[in-house]
Amino acid sequence: MSDSDTARKLFAEWLGTLFLLATVVGSGIMAERLAGGNVAVALLGNTLATGCILAVLILIFGSISGAHFNPAVTLAFTLRGELDRGLAIAYVAVQVAGALCGALLAHLMFDEPLLQVSANERTGPGQWTGELVATFGLVSTILGCLRFSPSAVPYAVGLFISAGYWFTSSTSFANPAVTVARCFTDTFSGILPAHAPAFIVAQLVGAVAATATFAWLLRPGGESTGDATRAAPEPSAVAARASNDPSRAASTPDES
């Protein structure tokens, strides 16, 4: 892989994660301002924006980087041997950087103080279980769709996260980079920094569990399809099966 290919992939991961967090944080601010104190309405607004932007970002960046935007997804494909460890580490670094930049951008757009630390408490076994379930479900959605319906990945990911906002106790962060960035916004979507490590551990456990589960479930059929860009009309991917060169398959129609 050339240096220019690597740079494109890393920039795509940075930019995609930036837009994801700008949407998560920005829509949370907008929803809270417009909801008049009705938390359910605010959460609904936050949910719709996040689910929609995930589908859009996966369609845009899937053929370039695999559109992970999520260290848990990157971990899953690294464990599957489909992403070089060095590149995986670089992915995680730019995902976290992009997430932090996205939170700052949301603050700038809504005239909020740029530098904030969240005071929003999110902790306890119920919420940790919610994060494990959310991340297990997200990675399962990606791996299952890549095998059986690659073109559905962008929409399936957006739908799963939208559902997860409502059926998990934690409102489905399902993403360590998102969790880190949400520590630094004292708005609707924030999380107290002291509570973030347990969320991240639960997310990583969920990702590993889903990867192992689908390694077993999909084994009888052999290898799963290639990048999410394969066999479909649109580039996909929060997890286009990110090989060492995930953009390679972009020429063939095809994923938190």
TORKOL-4160 file (C-alpha; in steps of 0.2 Angstrom, whole numbers, padded with zeros to 4 digits, m for minus):
256
<pt num="1" X="0000" Y="0000" Z="0000"/>
<pt num="2" X="0007" Y="0017" Z="m0005"/>
<pt num="3" X="0009" Y="0031" Z="0007"/>
<pt num="4" X="m0004" Y="0041" Z="m0002"/>
<pt num="5" X="m0016" Y="0027" Z="0000"/>
<pt num="6" X="m0013" Y="0026" Z="0018"/>
<pt num="7" X="m0015" Y="0045" Z="0020"/>
<pt num="8" X="m0032" Y="0045" Z="0011"/>
<pt num="9" X="m0038" Y="0031" Z="0022"/>
<pt num="10" X="m0033" Y="0040" Z="0038"/>
<pt num="11" X="m0040" Y="0056" Z="0032"/>
<pt num="12" X="m0056" Y="0048" Z="0028"/>
<pt num="13" X="m0057" Y="0040" Z="0045"/>
<pt num="14" X="m0053" Y="0057" Z="0053"/>
<pt num="15" X="m0066" Y="0067" Z="0043"/>
<pt num="16" X="m0079" Y="0054" Z="0045"/>
<pt num="17" X="m0078" Y="0053" Z="0063"/>
<pt num="18" X="m0077" Y="0072" Z="0065"/>
<pt num="19" X="m0094" Y="0073" Z="0055"/>
<pt num="20" X="m0101" Y="0059" Z="0066"/>
<pt num="21" X="m0097" Y="0068" Z="0082"/>
<pt num="22" X="m0102" Y="0085" Z="0076"/>
<pt num="23" X="m0119" Y="0077" Z="0072"/>
<pt num="24" X="m0120" Y="0067" Z="0089"/>
<pt num="25" X="m0116" Y="0083" Z="0099"/>
<pt num="26" X="m0124" Y="0096" Z="0088"/>
<pt num="27" X="m0140" Y="0087" Z="0086"/>
<pt num="28" X="m0140" Y="0084" Z="0105"/>
<pt num="29" X="m0138" Y="0103" Z="0108"/>
<pt num="30" X="m0151" Y="0107" Z="0095"/>
<pt num="31" X="m0164" Y="0094" Z="0102"/>
<pt num="32" X="m0162" Y="0100" Z="0120"/>
<pt num="33" X="m0164" Y="0118" Z="0115"/>
<pt num="34" X="m0180" Y="0115" Z="0105"/>
<pt num="35" X="m0188" Y="0101" Z="0116"/>
<pt num="36" X="m0193" Y="0113" Z="0130"/>
<pt num="37" X="m0187" Y="0101" Z="0143"/>
<pt num="38" X="m0195" Y="0085" Z="0136"/>
<pt num="39" X="m0181" Y="0073" Z="0137"/>
<pt num="40" X="m0190" Y="0060" Z="0126"/>
<pt num="41" X="m0192" Y="0072" Z="0112"/>
<pt num="42" X="m0174" Y="0078" Z="0113"/>
<pt num="43" X="m0168" Y="0060" Z="0113"/>
<pt num="44" X="m0178" Y="0057" Z="0097"/>
<pt num="45" X="m0171" Y="0071" Z="0088"/>
<pt num="46" X="m0153" Y="0065" Z="0093"/>
<pt num="47" X="m0158" Y="0048" Z="0087"/>
<pt num="48" X="m0164" Y="0053" Z="0070"/>
<pt num="49" X="m0149" Y="0064" Z="0066"/>
<pt num="50" X="m0136" Y="0050" Z="0072"/>
<pt num="51" X="m0144" Y="0036" Z="0062"/>
<pt num="52" X="m0146" Y="0046" Z="0046"/>
<pt num="53" X="m0128" Y="0053" Z="0047"/>
<pt num="54" X="m0121" Y="0035" Z="0050"/>
<pt num="55" X="m0129" Y="0029" Z="0034"/>
<pt num="56" X="m0123" Y="0044" Z="0024"/>
<pt num="57" X="m0105" Y="0043" Z="0030"/>
<pt num="58" X="m0103" Y="0025" Z="0027"/>
<pt num="59" X="m0109" Y="0027" Z="0009"/>
<pt num="60" X="m0097" Y="0041" Z="0007"/>
<pt num="61" X="m0081" Y="0034" Z="0015"/>
<pt num="62" X="m0084" Y="0015" Z="0014"/>
<pt num="63" X="m0074" Y="0013" Z="m0002"/>
<pt num="64" X="m0059" Y="0023" Z="0004"/>
<pt num="65" X="m0056" Y="0017" Z="0022"/>
<pt num="66" X="m0069" Y="0005" Z="0026"/>
<pt num="67" X="m0078" Y="0019" Z="0036"/>
<pt num="68" X="m0075" Y="0011" Z="0053"/>
<pt num="69" X="m0076" Y="0028" Z="0063"/>
<pt num="70" X="m0075" Y="0017" Z="0078"/>
<pt num="71" X="m0061" Y="0008" Z="0087"/>
<pt num="72" X="m0072" Y="m0007" Z="0092"/>
<pt num="73" X="m0075" Y="m0010" Z="0073"/>
<pt num="74" X="m0057" Y="m0008" Z="0069"/>
<pt num="75" X="m0053" Y="m0021" Z="0083"/>
<pt num="76" X="m0065" Y="m0033" Z="0076"/>
<pt num="77" X="m0057" Y="m0033" Z="0058"/>
<pt num="78" X="m0040" Y="m0033" Z="0066"/>
<pt num="79" X="m0045" Y="m0049" Z="0075"/>
<pt num="80" X="m0051" Y="m0056" Z="0059"/>
<pt num="81" X="m0034" Y="m0053" Z="0051"/>
<pt num="82" X="m0042" Y="m0041" Z="0038"/>
<pt num="83" X="m0033" Y="m0026" Z="0044"/>
<pt num="84" X="m0014" Y="m0023" Z="0047"/>
<pt num="85" X="m0010" Y="m0020" Z="0066"/>
<pt num="86" X="0000" Y="m0004" Z="0062"/>
<pt num="87" X="m0014" Y="0003" Z="0051"/>
<pt num="88" X="m0027" Y="m0002" Z="0064"/>
<pt num="89" X="m0017" Y="0008" Z="0078"/>
<pt num="90" X="m0016" Y="0023" Z="0066"/>
<pt num="91" X="m0035" Y="0021" Z="0063"/>
<pt num="92" X="m0039" Y="0022" Z="0081"/>
<pt num="93" X="m0028" Y="0037" Z="0083"/>
<pt num="94" X="m0036" Y="0047" Z="0069"/>
<pt num="95" X="m0054" Y="0041" Z="0075"/>
<pt num="96" X="m0051" Y="0048" Z="0092"/>
<pt num="97" X="m0044" Y="0064" Z="0085"/>
<pt num="98" X="m0058" Y="0066" Z="0073"/>
<pt num="99" X="m0071" Y="0063" Z="0087"/>
<pt num="100" X="m0063" Y="0077" Z="0098"/>
<pt num="101" X="m0063" Y="0089" Z="0083"/>
<pt num="102" X="m0081" Y="0085" Z="0079"/>
<pt num="103" X="m0086" Y="0089" Z="0097"/>
<pt num="104" X="m0077" Y="0106" Z="0096"/>
<pt num="105" X="m0085" Y="0110" Z="0079"/>
<pt num="106" X="m0102" Y="0107" Z="0087"/>
<pt num="107" X="m0098" Y="0119" Z="0101"/>
<pt num="108" X="m0092" Y="0132" Z="0089"/>
<pt num="109" X="m0108" Y="0130" Z="0078"/>
<pt num="110" X="m0119" Y="0132" Z="0093"/>
<pt num="111" X="m0109" Y="0146" Z="0102"/>
<pt num="112" X="m0105" Y="0135" Z="0116"/>
<pt num="113" X="m0088" Y="0136" Z="0126"/>
<pt num="114" X="m0076" Y="0126" Z="0115"/>
<pt num="115" X="m0068" Y="0117" Z="0130"/>
<pt num="116" X="m0079" Y="0108" Z="0141"/>
<pt num="117" X="m0079" Y="0093" Z="0153"/>
<pt num="118" X="m0095" Y="0084" Z="0155"/>
<pt num="119" X="m0104" Y="0082" Z="0172"/>
<pt num="120" X="m0117" Y="0070" Z="0165"/>
<pt num="121" X="m0117" Y="0054" Z="0175"/>
<pt num="122" X="m0119" Y="0038" Z="0166"/>
<pt num="123" X="m0113" Y="0023" Z="0176"/>
<pt num="124" X="m0119" Y="0006" Z="0184"/>
<pt num="125" X="m0120" Y="m0012" Z="0179"/>
<pt num="126" X="m0136" Y="m0009" Z="0169"/>
<pt num="127" X="m0128" Y="0004" Z="0158"/>
<pt num="128" X="m0112" Y="m0006" Z="0156"/>
<pt num="129" X="m0122" Y="m0021" Z="0150"/>
<pt num="130" X="m0131" Y="m0009" Z="0139"/>
<pt num="131" X="m0114" Y="m0004" Z="0131"/>
<pt num="132" X="m0109" Y="m0022" Z="0129"/>
<pt num="133" X="m0126" Y="m0027" Z="0121"/>
<pt num="134" X="m0125" Y="m0011" Z="0109"/>
<pt num="135" X="m0107" Y="m0015" Z="0103"/>
<pt num="136" X="m0111" Y="m0033" Z="0101"/>
<pt num="137" X="m0126" Y="m0029" Z="0091"/>
<pt num="138" X="m0117" Y="m0016" Z="0080"/>
<pt num="139" X="m0102" Y="m0028" Z="0076"/>
<pt num="140" X="m0115" Y="m0042" Z="0073"/>
<pt num="141" X="m0125" Y="m0031" Z="0061"/>
<pt num="142" X="m0109" Y="m0027" Z="0051"/>
<pt num="143" X="m0102" Y="m0044" Z="0050"/>
<pt num="144" X="m0119" Y="m0052" Z="0046"/>
<pt num="145" X="m0124" Y="m0040" Z="0033"/>
<pt num="146" X="m0106" Y="m0041" Z="0025"/>
<pt num="147" X="m0109" Y="m0059" Z="0023"/>
<pt num="148" X="m0127" Y="m0060" Z="0017"/>
<pt num="149" X="m0132" Y="m0042" Z="0011"/>
<pt num="150" X="m0117" Y="m0031" Z="0009"/>
<pt num="151" X="m0126" Y="m0016" Z="0001"/>
<pt num="152" X="m0137" Y="m0015" Z="0016"/>
<pt num="153" X="m0123" Y="m0012" Z="0028"/>
<pt num="154" X="m0125" Y="0008" Z="0029"/>
<pt num="155" X="m0144" Y="0007" Z="0032"/>
<pt num="156" X="m0143" Y="m0008" Z="0044"/>
<pt num="157" X="m0130" Y="0001" Z="0054"/>
<pt num="158" X="m0140" Y="0017" Z="0055"/>
<pt num="159" X="m0155" Y="0008" Z="0060"/>
<pt num="160" X="m0147" Y="m0003" Z="0073"/>
<pt num="161" X="m0139" Y="0013" Z="0081"/>
<pt num="162" X="m0156" Y="0022" Z="0080"/>
<pt num="163" X="m0164" Y="0007" Z="0089"/>
<pt num="164" X="m0150" Y="0006" Z="0101"/>
<pt num="165" X="m0153" Y="0024" Z="0107"/>
<pt num="166" X="m0170" Y="0017" Z="0114"/>
<pt num="167" X="m0168" Y="m0001" Z="0119"/>
<pt num="168" X="m0151" Y="0000" Z="0128"/>
<pt num="169" X="m0150" Y="0008" Z="0145"/>
<pt num="170" X="m0134" Y="0018" Z="0140"/>
<pt num="171" X="m0142" Y="0025" Z="0124"/>
<pt num="172" X="m0130" Y="0015" Z="0113"/>
<pt num="173" X="m0113" Y="0024" Z="0112"/>
<pt num="174" X="m0105" Y="0008" Z="0105"/>
<pt num="175" X="m0089" Y="0017" Z="0101"/>
<pt num="176" X="m0074" Y="0021" Z="0111"/>
<pt num="177" X="m0069" Y="0036" Z="0101"/>
<pt num="178" X="m0087" Y="0043" Z="0103"/>
<pt num="179" X="m0086" Y="0040" Z="0122"/>
<pt num="180" X="m0069" Y="0049" Z="0124"/>
<pt num="181" X="m0076" Y="0064" Z="0114"/>
<pt num="182" X="m0092" Y="0065" Z="0124"/>
<pt num="183" X="m0082" Y="0067" Z="0140"/>
<pt num="184" X="m0078" Y="0084" Z="0133"/>
<pt num="185" X="m0095" Y="0091" Z="0130"/>
<pt num="186" X="m0106" Y="0096" Z="0145"/>
<pt num="187" X="m0121" Y="0095" Z="0134"/>
<pt num="188" X="m0136" Y="0083" Z="0131"/>
<pt num="189" X="m0124" Y="0069" Z="0124"/>
<pt num="190" X="m0110" Y="0071" Z="0137"/>
<pt num="191" X="m0103" Y="0058" Z="0149"/>
<pt num="192" X="m0093" Y="0061" Z="0165"/>
<pt num="193" X="m0075" Y="0057" Z="0161"/>
<pt num="194" X="m0073" Y="0046" Z="0177"/>
<pt num="195" X="m0087" Y="0035" Z="0170"/>
<pt num="196" X="m0080" Y="0033" Z="0152"/>
<pt num="197" X="m0067" Y="0019" Z="0155"/>
<pt num="198" X="m0081" Y="0006" Z="0161"/>
<pt num="199" X="m0090" Y="0011" Z="0145"/>
<pt num="200" X="m0075" Y="0008" Z="0134"/>
<pt num="201" X="m0071" Y="m0009" Z="0142"/>
<pt num="202" X="m0089" Y="m0015" Z="0139"/>
<pt num="203" X="m0088" Y="m0009" Z="0121"/>
<pt num="204" X="m0072" Y="m0019" Z="0118"/>
<pt num="205" X="m0079" Y="m0034" Z="0126"/>
<pt num="206" X="m0094" Y="m0033" Z="0116"/>
<pt num="207" X="m0084" Y="m0031" Z="0100"/>
<pt num="208" X="m0073" Y="m0046" Z="0104"/>
<pt num="209" X="m0088" Y="m0057" Z="0108"/>
<pt num="210" X="m0097" Y="m0052" Z="0092"/>
<pt num="211" X="m0081" Y="m0056" Z="0082"/>
<pt num="212" X="m0079" Y="m0073" Z="0090"/>
<pt num="213" X="m0098" Y="m0077" Z="0088"/>
<pt num="214" X="m0098" Y="m0073" Z="0070"/>
<pt num="215" X="m0082" Y="m0082" Z="0066"/>
<pt num="216" X="m0091" Y="m0098" Z="0072"/>
<pt num="217" X="m0108" Y="m0094" Z="0064"/>
<pt num="218" X="m0101" Y="m0090" Z="0047"/>
<pt num="219" X="m0088" Y="m0104" Z="0047"/>
<pt num="220" X="m0098" Y="m0117" Z="0037"/>
<pt num="221" X="m0100" Y="m0105" Z="0022"/>
<pt num="222" X="m0081" Y="m0101" Z="0022"/>
<pt num="223" X="m0075" Y="m0083" Z="0020"/>
<pt num="224" X="m0087" Y="m0069" Z="0021"/>
<pt num="225" X="m0088" Y="m0057" Z="0006"/>
<pt num="226" X="m0074" Y="m0045" Z="0003"/>
<pt num="227" X="m0075" Y="m0026" Z="0007"/>
<pt num="228" X="m0093" Y="m0020" Z="0010"/>
<pt num="229" X="m0090" Y="m0012" Z="m0007"/>
<pt num="230" X="m0092" Y="m0029" Z="m0015"/>
<pt num="231" X="m0108" Y="m0034" Z="m0025"/>
<pt num="232" X="m0118" Y="m0019" Z="m0022"/>
<pt num="233" X="m0123" Y="m0003" Z="m0031"/>
<pt num="234" X="m0116" Y="0009" Z="m0017"/>
<pt num="235" X="m0100" Y="0009" Z="m0007"/>
<pt num="236" X="m0104" Y="0003" Z="0010"/>
<pt num="237" X="m0096" Y="0000" Z="0027"/>
<pt num="238" X="m0093" Y="0005" Z="0045"/>
<pt num="239" X="m0085" Y="m0010" Z="0042"/>
<pt num="240" X="m0082" Y="m0014" Z="0024"/>
<pt num="241" X="m0072" Y="m0030" Z="0027"/>
<pt num="242" X="m0057" Y="m0019" Z="0029"/>
<pt num="243" X="m0043" Y="m0028" Z="0022"/>
<pt num="244" X="m0026" Y="m0021" Z="0021"/>
<pt num="245" X="m0032" Y="m0011" Z="0006"/>
<pt num="246" X="m0050" Y="m0009" Z="0008"/>
<pt num="247" X="m0052" Y="0003" Z="m0006"/>
<pt num="248" X="m0046" Y="m0010" Z="m0018"/>
<pt num="249" X="m0064" Y="m0017" Z="m0020"/>
<pt num="250" X="m0072" Y="m0001" Z="m0023"/>
<pt num="251" X="m0072" Y="m0004" Z="m0041"/>
<pt num="252" X="m0084" Y="m0018" Z="m0038"/>
<pt num="253" X="m0102" Y="m0013" Z="m0033"/>
<pt num="254" X="m0107" Y="m0017" Z="m0016"/>
<pt num="255" X="m0103" Y="m0003" Z="0035"/>
<pt num="256" X="m0107" Y="0014" Z="0069"/>
